[in-house]
Amino acid sequence: MWSGPPQPDQGLPPPLAAVPVPWKSTDPCQGHRESPEALVETSAGEEAQGQEGPAATQLDVLRLRSSSMEIREKGSEFLKEELHRAQKELKLKDEECERLSKVREQLEQELEELTASLFEEAHKMVREANMKQAASEKQLKEARGKIDMLQAEVTALKTLVITSTPASPNRELHPQLLSPTKAGPRKGHSRHKSTSSTLCPAVCPAAGHTLTPDREGKEVDTILFAEFQAWREAPTLDKTCPFLERVHREDVGPCLDFTMQELSTLVRAAVEDNTLTIEPVASQTLPAVKVAEVECSSTNTCALSGLTRTCRHRIRLGDSESHYYISPSSRARITAVCNFFTYIRYIQQGLVRQDAEPMFWEIMRLRKEMSLAKLGFFPQEA
């Protein structure tokens, strides 16, 4: 029998009125309500189900909590990785900035050093330019002075060459041609006329009268004159041309052919190159000079001939500091050749403005001096 709802203190489930009771559909033949026993069983099953419901919910909550923890952990790990990567990138950027800062400082230092070196080089170049300009101005002034002096010398030489020819010598420019009474005493060298003009008078075959001592008969050699004219068209110092080749073979070579062959060769080369210097011997004693096993220890031995002679002059070859004592005869032979080369250099440089024949006879006179010097005739020194 149904005895009413149980009391709360009996520890029983709540009354059925508090729990909805489902109704089951039954067969048409069973249209009545279930029995109380069935209802009690049903209520117990539902109560068991009600007890299982909170456990499942608690399990779901635990699952949710674990999932949330996993998500948090994964998120934390991701954030840590991102932070680590950001820190690493920041560190790399700091290192790059530091490197670029060092590069900038190095470039600034190099720029300062380069600027300083450029300014120093510029000042140095300016100083050198000023020094060179001063030196150039000094050289220009000296060159102008030399040019003025050379022009004066050239003018004097032109006057001498133009106004004095072998045919009509200028007696004022050549006082040695004056008579002894008019010329008066002279210092320096005195020239002796050839024996043909001083000892025996010459007879002119054409006119049949006696020549004065300062005149003599002359006749142009056609072969020599032709060679001279060919050379005069294009003056040169080349020894291969027929005119100079003949002069070298007949006059220059024999005149400079001394006993000391080695020194003779050097003297001839110096004369041809216009680098030989003749100086008077000073009173002081000069150091000894050896030439081809001949020791020129005093002024009493000629370095070219090897003979014992009083040497009042000495020669110097080019820029050499060695000096060689020479006798008056050797000096006359050297000066005769030097006079010839000086005159043909004047012709080559255009300083002699004369006709071909006067120039030819002047060259013949110079060749005659070389021949006489080779034969031993030379002017006596005062």
C-alpha positions in Angstrom: 0.0 0.0 0.0 1.1 3.5 -0.6 1.9 5.0 2.7 2.7 8.5 1.6 5.9 10.1 0.9 8.9 9.1 3.0 10.2 11.3 5.6 13.4 13.3 4.9 15.2 11.8 7.8 14.9 8.3 6.5 17.5 8.9 3.9 15.3 8.0 1.1 15.0 9.7 -2.3 12.6 12.6 -2.6 9.0 11.8 -3.1 7.7 10.8 -6.4 5.7 14.0 -6.6 9.0 15.9 -6.9 10.2 13.6 -9.7 8.3 13.5 -12.9 7.2 10.1 -13.9 7.2 9.3 -17.5 4.4 7.5 -19.0 4.8 4.6 -21.3 2.6 3.8 -24.0 1.1 0.4 -23.6 -0.9 -1.9 -25.7 -4.6 -1.1 -26.1 -5.2 -3.8 -23.7 -3.1 -2.2 -21.1 -4.5 1.2 -20.8 -4.1 1.4 -17.0 -1.2 3.0 -15.2 1.9 1.0 -14.1 2.0 -0.5 -10.7 3.7 1.2 -7.8 6.4 -1.5 -7.8 7.3 -0.7 -11.4 7.3 3.0 -10.5 9.7 2.4 -7.7 12.0 0.5 -10.0 11.8 3.2 -12.6 12.5 5.8 -10.0 15.6 3.9 -8.8 16.9 3.7 -12.4 16.4 7.3 -12.9 18.1 8.1 -9.7 21.1 6.0 -10.8 21.1 8.0 -14.1 20.9 11.2 -12.1 23.9 10.1 -10.1 25.9 9.3 -13.4 25.1 12.7 -14.9 27.2 14.9 -12.6 30.2 12.6 -13.0 30.0 12.9 -16.7 29.8 16.6 -16.3 32.7 16.7 -14.0 34.7 14.6 -16.5 33.8 17.0 -19.3 34.9 19.9 -17.1 38.2 18.1 -16.4 38.6 17.5 -20.1 37.9 21.1 -20.8 40.4 22.1 -18.1 43.1 19.8 -19.5 42.4 21.1 -23.0 42.7 24.7 -21.8 45.9 23.8 -20.0 47.3 22.3 -23.2 46.3 25.3 -25.2 47.9 27.6 -22.7 51.1 25.6 -22.6 51.2 25.5 -26.4 50.5 29.2 -26.6 53.1 29.9 -24.0 55.7 27.8 -25.9 54.8 29.6 -29.1 55.1 33.0 -27.5 58.4 32.0 -25.9 59.6 30.9 -29.4 58.5 34.1 -30.9 60.1 36.1 -28.1 63.3 34.1 -28.5 63.3 34.7 -32.3 62.6 38.4 -31.8 65.4 38.7 -29.3 67.7 36.9 -31.7 66.8 39.2 -34.5 67.2 42.2 -32.3 70.6 41.0 -31.3 71.6 40.5 -34.9 70.3 44.0 -35.7 72.3 45.4 -32.8 75.4 43.6 -34.1 74.8 45.0 -37.6 74.3 48.5 -36.2 77.5 48.2 -34.2 79.4 47.0 -37.3 78.0 49.8 -39.4 78.9 52.2 -36.7 82.5 51.0 -36.8 82.6 51.2 -40.6 81.3 54.8 -40.4 83.9 55.7 -37.8 86.6 54.1 -40.0 85.4 55.9 -43.1 85.3 59.2 -41.2 88.9 58.6 -40.0 90.1 57.7 -43.4 88.4 60.7 -44.9 90.1 63.0 -42.4 93.5 61.4 -43.1 92.9 61.7 -46.8 91.9 65.3 -46.5 95.0 66.1 -44.4 97.3 64.2 -46.9 95.6 66.0 -49.8 96.2 69.4 -48.2 99.8 68.5 -47.4 100.4 67.3 -50.9 98.8 70.4 -52.3 101.1 72.6 -50.2 104.1 70.6 -51.2 103.2 70.9 -54.9 102.8 74.6 -54.5 106.2 74.9 -52.8 107.8 72.8 -55.5 106.1 74.8 -58.2 107.3 78.1 -56.6 110.9 76.7 -56.4 110.8 75.5 -60.0 109.4 78.8 -61.1 112.2 80.7 -59.3 114.8 78.4 -60.7 113.3 78.7 -64.2 113.3 82.5 -64.0 116.9 82.4 -62.9 117.8 80.1 -65.7 115.8 82.3 -68.1 117.7 85.4 -67.0 121.0 83.6 -67.3 120.0 82.2 -70.7 119.1 85.7 -71.9 122.4 87.0 -70.7 124.2 84.2 -72.6 122.1 84.8 -75.7 123.0 88.5 -75.6 126.6 87.6 -75.2 126.5 85.0 -78.0 124.7 87.5 -80.3 127.4 90.0 -79.7 130.0 87.4 -80.5 128.2 86.3 -83.6 127.9 89.9 -84.8 131.6 90.4 -84.2 132.4 87.2 -86.0 130.2 88.1 -89.0 131.9 91.4 -89.2 135.3 89.7 -89.0 134.4 87.2 -91.7 132.6 89.6 -94.0 135.2 92.3 -93.9 138.2 90.0 -94.0 138.8 87.5 -96.8 142.0 85.8 -98.1 141.8 88.0 -101.2 141.4 91.3 -99.4 142.2 90.9 -95.7 141.3 93.5 -93.2 144.6 94.8 -91.9 143.0 96.5 -88.9 141.5 93.2 -87.8 144.7 91.3 -88.7 147.6 93.5 -87.4 150.1 90.7 -88.2 149.7 91.7 -91.9 151.0 95.2 -91.2 154.7 96.0 -91.8 156.9 95.8 -88.7 157.2 99.6 -88.5 153.4 100.1 -88.5 152.4 97.1 -86.5 154.7 97.9 -83.6 155.4 95.4 -80.7 152.7 92.8 -80.1 152.1 90.5 -77.2 151.1 86.9 -77.7 151.9 84.7 -80.7 153.9 85.9 -83.7 153.4 84.1 -87.0 156.2 83.4 -89.4 155.5 83.5 -93.1 156.4 80.6 -95.3 159.9 80.5 -96.7 158.6 81.0 -100.2 157.4 84.5 -99.2 160.2 85.6 -96.8 163.4 84.2 -98.3 162.9 84.3 -102.1 160.4 86.4 -104.0 157.8 84.6 -106.0 157.3 85.4 -109.7 153.7 85.5 -111.0 153.6 83.4 -114.2 150.7 85.4 -115.6 151.9 89.0 -115.1 155.6 88.3 -115.0 156.3 90.5 -112.1 157.5 89.9 -108.6 154.8 89.5 -105.8 155.0 91.3 -102.6 155.7 89.1 -99.5 152.0 89.1 -98.4 150.7 88.0 -101.8 151.2 84.7 -103.7 149.8 83.0 -106.8 146.7 80.9 -106.4 144.7 78.6 -108.6 141.5 76.8 -107.8 141.7 73.0 -108.0 138.6 72.0 -109.9 138.1 68.7 -108.1 138.5 70.1 -104.7 136.3 73.1 -105.6 133.6 70.7 -106.9 133.6 68.7 -103.7 133.5 71.8 -101.6 130.5 73.2 -103.6 128.7 69.9 -103.2 129.3 70.0 -99.4 128.3 73.7 -99.2 124.8 72.9 -100.6 124.1 70.8 -97.5 126.9 71.5 -94.9 127.5 68.6 -92.5 130.2 67.3 -90.2 129.8 63.8 -91.4 133.2 62.4 -92.3 131.7 60.2 -95.1 131.0 63.1 -97.5 133.8 63.3 -100.1 134.9 66.8 -99.2 135.4 66.2 -95.4 136.7 62.6 -96.1 139.5 64.1 -98.1 140.4 66.7 -95.5 140.4 64.1 -92.7 142.5 61.8 -94.8 145.0 64.3 -96.1 145.2 66.9 -93.3 143.4 66.2 -90.0 144.6 62.6 -89.6 148.3 63.2 -90.3 148.3 66.5 -88.2 146.9 64.7 -85.1 149.0 61.5 -85.6 151.3 61.6 -82.6 153.7 59.1 -81.1 151.3 58.2 -78.3 148.6 56.6 -80.4 146.2 56.0 -77.5 146.1 59.7 -76.4 146.2 60.8 -80.1 142.9 58.9 -80.7 141.3 60.6 -77.7 142.5 64.0 -78.7 141.2 63.6 -82.3 137.8 62.5 -80.9 137.7 65.4 -78.5 138.6 67.9 -81.3 135.9 66.5 -83.6 133.3 66.7 -80.8 134.5 70.2 -79.8 135.2 69.1 -76.2 139.0 69.7 -76.0 140.3 72.5 -73.8 143.8 74.1 -73.9 145.0 75.9 -70.8 148.2 77.6 -70.0 150.3 75.8 -67.4 150.1 77.5 -64.0 153.2 78.0 -61.8 152.1 75.5 -59.2 153.1 71.8 -59.6 150.2 69.6 -60.9 149.7 65.9 -60.1 151.3 63.3 -62.3 149.2 61.8 -65.1 150.1 58.5 -66.7 149.4 58.0 -70.4 150.3 54.9 -72.3 153.0 54.0 -69.9 154.5 57.6 -70.0 154.3 59.4 -66.7 153.8 63.2 -67.2 155.1 64.1 -63.8 156.4 67.5 -64.8 156.1 70.2 -67.5 159.3 69.0 -69.2 157.7 66.0 -71.1 155.1 66.2 -73.9 152.3 63.7 -73.4 151.7 63.4 -77.1 155.2 63.2 -78.6 156.9 61.7 -75.5 159.8 64.1 -76.1 161.5 66.2 -73.5 160.2 69.7 -74.2 159.2 72.7 -72.1 155.5 72.4 -71.9 153.7 75.7 -71.4 150.2 74.4 -72.1 148.1 71.5 -71.1 145.0 69.9 -72.5 141.8 68.5 -70.9 139.5 66.1 -72.7 135.8 66.7 -72.1 134.8 66.8 -68.5 137.7 64.8 -67.3 139.8 66.2 -64.5 143.0 64.8 -66.0 145.4 67.2 -67.7 148.1 66.4 -70.2 151.1 68.6 -70.8 151.9 69.4 -74.5 154.8 71.0 -76.3 154.5 74.1 -78.5 154.7 72.0 -81.6 151.9 69.7 -80.4 149.8 72.7 -79.4 150.2 74.3 -82.9 149.1 71.1 -84.6 146.0 70.8 -82.3 145.1 74.5 -82.7 145.4 74.3 -86.5 142.9 71.4 -86.6 140.6 73.2 -84.2 140.6 76.4 -86.4 139.6 74.3 -89.4 136.6 72.7 -87.5 135.6 76.0 -86.0 135.3 77.6 -89.5 133.3 74.7 -91.1 131.0 74.8 -88.0 130.5 78.6 -88.7 129.6 77.7 -92.3 127.2 74.9 -91.2 125.5 77.3 -88.8 125.1 80.0 -91.5 127.4 82.5 -89.8 129.6 82.9 -92.9 127.8 84.8 -95.7 130.2 84.9 -98.6 130.5 83.5 -102.1 131.8 80.0 -102.6 135.3 81.0 -103.8 136.3 83.2 -100.8 135.0 80.5 -98.4 137.0 77.8 -100.4 140.2 79.8 -100.2 139.8 80.3 -96.4 139.4 76.6 -96.0 142.5 76.0 -98.2 144.4 78.5 -95.9 143.4 76.5 -92.9 144.5 73.3 -94.6 147.8 74.9 -95.3 148.2 75.7 -91.6 147.5 72.1 -90.7 150.1 70.9 -93.2 152.8 73.4 -92.0 152.1 72.4 -88.4 152.5 68.7 -89.3 155.8 69.6 -91.0 157.0 71.2 -87.7 156.4 74.9 -88.5 154.7 76.7 -85.6 154.8 80.3 -84.3 157.2 81.1 -81.6 155.8 82.3 -78.3 156.8 85.6 -76.9 
